[in-house]
């Protein structure tokens, strides 16, 4: 299986510095242009399936890819962004004023009531990987998701259930593409992470603000 992990284009919340989590925000004008360039990048690539998070900003981005392929976008709630509960819809400054105790932790894994737990995230990653490997061993898949989930899923592919014990180094920019190949044993080979060369062709700067 060849798996392309793709972050959605810039949203209006990214543009304003707002933490999104699972809260709905559409693509900004810049995000729509990024999605168009992403679609053109994938026009020459073979794809068998296109999956998208069920959140609007991801689905809009996935549709830009499907415009170049005779494929429908399949919505998948299991690849939506990490649930951030009371942090969603706020800027980092607002979050740290309200919850100063989390300044030294990742916003994705604060443990605050109402946020998705590390165990829940791990179970999601496990389920997504199992479904992909069982149903798409010989397929080429585009999976459009979110910066937080993608960065954690990459860690899960490398470290399994101990992913949260290891420093997470990835920055996944808007429409950044990561290509992973799974060999017969199911083990991943990483071809590249966060490739945004398509944005350079359109003279656009990638947005790296996550969540």
ABEGO torsion letter per residue (X at the ends): XBBBBBBBBBBAAAAAGBBAEABBBBBBAAAAAAAAAAAAAAAABBBABBBBBABAAAAAAAAAAAAABBBBBBBBAAABBBBAEAABGBBAAAAAAABAAAAABBAABAGBBGBBBAAAAAAAAAAAAAAAAAAAAABBBBBBBBAAAAAAAAAAAAAEAAAAABBBABBBBBGBBBBBBBBAAGBBBBABBGBAAAAAAAGBBBBABBX
